[in-house]
Amino acid sequence: MYRAPPIDPRTGLISPPWADWLAALLTRAGGSGEQLTNADLAALLTSLTASVAALTPGRTHLLGGPLTPPTVTPGPAGAGAGATARVAGNDNAGTLTLTVAALAARRSNSEVLRLTFATAWTQPPVVTLMPANDAAWALLFGRFLHHGHAASVRLRQADVTTTDFPLRVGVTSLPREAETYSWNYMALGV
């Protein structure tokens, strides 16, 4: 249950595991057992989140992250003009997707995208990154060569701040036009 997001991002409603848990909590707390609406459950969840956050100031990420999703922007120098980026997830974990529109000019160590957290962390989190589709896996294993250099995308922990992190290309630009790359990320506070 705790791995499920409290709010289903597709519907904007409380996810079923959290709805069940909140209903059970209300029953145990002496609720009358009346049928609650999603609005009632959302208000209860917001109140509960605020109460726990008050107990642990600056630690909202312990609750699975804020309900507002992070934002992501493509880096034109590394991803090329017209690239698009999107994120599905929250500050703690999710999937980044980058679609390049044009072959980028060769720019070493350029940003291909930047994720900005919805809520700043108290300290920079440890962020891990894993390819989530074949195109991103091919970059990881250096299958695309240009002038003898393998194309790659990397995340350096030194670049992670309390508010965001970038993904950068290595020596060689991303290899294909109109290609979509996806990565899964996980951020853990220390």
C-alpha positions as CSV (number, residue, x, y, z in Angstrom):
1,M,0.0,0.0,0.0
2,Y,2.7,2.5,1.0
3,R,4.3,2.2,-2.4
4,A,1.1,3.2,-4.1
5,P,0.8,7.0,-4.6
6,P,-1.9,8.5,-2.3
7,I,-3.5,10.2,-5.3
8,D,-3.8,8.3,-8.6
9,P,-2.1,10.6,-11.1
10,R,-4.4,9.3,-13.9
11,T,-7.7,10.1,-12.2
12,G,-6.7,12.7,-9.6
13,L,-8.6,10.6,-7.0
14,I,-7.3,8.7,-3.9
15,S,-5.9,5.4,-5.0
16,P,-7.8,2.3,-3.9
17,P,-5.2,1.1,-1.3
18,W,-5.2,4.4,0.4
19,A,-9.0,4.8,0.3
20,D,-9.3,1.4,2.0
21,W,-6.7,2.3,4.6
22,L,-8.4,5.6,5.4
23,A,-11.8,4.0,5.6
24,A,-10.4,1.4,8.1
25,L,-8.7,4.2,10.1
26,L,-12.0,6.1,10.3
27,T,-13.8,3.0,11.5
28,R,-11.2,2.3,14.2
29,A,-11.2,6.0,15.3
30,G,-14.9,5.7,16.0
31,G,-16.3,6.9,12.7
32,S,-20.0,6.3,12.1
33,G,-19.2,4.0,9.1
34,E,-20.9,6.3,6.7
35,Q,-19.8,6.2,3.1
36,L,-17.1,8.8,2.5
37,T,-16.6,10.6,-0.8
38,N,-13.3,11.0,-2.5
39,A,-13.3,14.7,-1.4
40,D,-13.8,13.6,2.3
41,L,-10.9,11.1,2.0
42,A,-8.7,13.7,0.3
43,A,-9.3,16.1,3.1
44,L,-8.5,13.4,5.7
45,L,-5.3,12.5,3.8
46,T,-4.3,16.2,3.6
47,S,-4.9,16.6,7.3
48,L,-3.0,13.4,8.1
49,T,-0.1,14.5,5.9
50,A,0.1,17.9,7.6
51,S,0.1,16.3,11.0
52,V,2.9,14.0,10.2
53,A,4.8,16.8,8.4
54,A,4.5,18.9,11.6
55,L,6.1,16.1,13.6
56,T,9.0,15.9,11.1
57,P,9.7,19.4,9.8
58,G,11.3,19.4,6.4
59,R,10.7,15.7,5.9
60,T,7.7,15.6,3.6
61,H,9.6,13.3,1.3
62,L,9.3,10.6,4.0
63,L,5.6,10.4,3.2
64,G,6.3,9.4,-0.4
65,G,6.8,13.0,-1.6
66,P,4.5,15.8,-2.2
67,L,1.3,15.2,-4.2
68,T,2.4,17.8,-6.8
69,P,4.6,16.1,-9.5
70,P,8.0,17.4,-10.2
71,T,8.7,19.2,-13.5
72,V,11.2,18.3,-16.3
73,T,12.6,20.5,-19.0
74,P,14.7,19.4,-22.0
75,G,18.1,20.9,-22.5
76,P,18.4,22.2,-26.0
77,A,22.2,22.0,-26.1
78,G,22.2,18.3,-25.3
79,A,18.9,17.1,-26.6
80,G,18.6,19.3,-29.7
81,A,16.1,22.0,-30.7
82,G,12.5,21.0,-30.4
83,A,13.1,18.2,-27.9
84,T,10.3,17.4,-25.4
85,A,10.5,15.9,-21.9
86,R,7.9,14.6,-19.5
87,V,7.9,13.0,-16.1
88,A,5.5,10.4,-14.5
89,G,6.0,10.1,-10.8
90,N,6.8,12.2,-7.8
91,D,9.9,13.6,-6.0
92,N,10.9,10.1,-4.7
93,A,10.6,8.0,-7.9
94,G,9.3,8.1,-11.4
95,T,10.0,7.8,-15.1
96,L,11.7,10.5,-17.2
97,T,11.0,10.5,-21.0
98,L,12.9,12.5,-23.5
99,T,12.0,12.7,-27.2
100,V,14.6,14.4,-29.4
101,A,13.5,16.2,-32.5
102,A,16.7,17.0,-34.3
103,L,20.2,15.6,-34.1
104,A,22.0,17.9,-31.7
105,A,25.3,19.5,-32.6
106,R,28.2,17.8,-30.8
107,R,28.5,19.4,-27.3
108,S,30.3,17.5,-24.7
109,N,28.7,17.3,-21.2
110,S,25.6,19.2,-22.2
111,E,22.3,18.8,-20.3
112,V,19.7,16.7,-22.1
113,L,17.1,17.3,-19.4
114,R,16.6,18.7,-15.9
115,L,14.1,17.5,-13.3
116,T,13.0,20.1,-10.7
117,F,11.5,18.6,-7.5
118,A,8.1,19.8,-6.5
119,T,9.3,20.3,-2.9
120,A,12.9,21.1,-2.0
121,W,14.8,18.5,0.0
122,T,16.5,19.5,3.2
123,Q,19.8,18.0,1.8
124,P,20.5,16.8,-1.7
125,P,19.1,13.3,-2.1
126,V,20.9,10.3,-3.4
127,V,19.5,9.8,-6.9
128,T,19.8,6.6,-8.9
129,L,19.0,6.3,-12.6
130,M,18.2,3.2,-14.7
131,P,17.4,2.9,-18.4
132,A,13.7,2.2,-18.9
133,N,13.5,1.5,-22.7
134,D,15.7,-0.1,-25.4
135,A,17.0,3.3,-26.6
136,A,18.3,4.3,-23.2
137,W,19.8,0.8,-22.6
138,A,21.7,1.1,-25.9
139,L,23.2,4.3,-24.6
140,L,24.2,2.6,-21.4
141,F,26.1,-0.1,-23.2
142,G,27.8,2.2,-25.8
143,R,26.1,0.7,-28.8
144,F,26.0,4.0,-30.7
145,L,29.4,5.4,-31.8
146,H,30.2,8.7,-33.4
147,H,33.8,9.5,-34.4
148,G,34.9,6.6,-32.3
149,H,33.1,7.8,-29.1
150,A,30.1,6.0,-27.6
151,A,27.1,8.2,-26.9
152,S,26.0,8.1,-23.2
153,V,23.7,9.9,-20.8
154,R,24.8,10.2,-17.2
155,L,23.7,11.5,-13.8
156,R,26.5,12.7,-11.5
157,Q,25.7,12.8,-7.8
158,A,27.7,16.0,-7.5
159,D,25.2,17.7,-9.8
160,V,22.2,16.8,-7.6
161,T,21.0,19.7,-5.5
162,T,18.1,20.1,-3.0
163,T,15.9,21.4,-5.8
164,D,16.9,19.6,-9.0
165,F,19.2,17.3,-11.0
166,P,20.4,17.2,-14.6
167,L,21.1,14.4,-17.0
168,R,24.0,15.1,-19.3
169,V,25.5,13.6,-22.5
170,G,29.1,12.5,-22.5
171,V,31.5,13.3,-25.2
172,T,29.1,12.5,-28.0
173,S,25.6,13.9,-28.7
174,L,22.5,11.7,-28.7
175,P,22.6,9.6,-31.8
176,R,19.2,9.7,-33.4
177,E,16.5,12.1,-34.5
178,A,13.0,11.6,-33.2
179,E,14.2,8.9,-30.8
180,T,12.5,8.5,-27.4
181,Y,14.7,7.7,-24.4
182,S,13.2,6.7,-20.9
183,W,14.9,6.4,-17.6
184,N,13.5,5.4,-14.1
185,Y,14.9,7.5,-11.2
186,M,14.7,7.1,-7.5
187,A,15.6,9.8,-4.9
188,L,16.4,9.0,-1.3
189,G,17.0,11.5,1.4
190,V,20.0,11.0,3.6
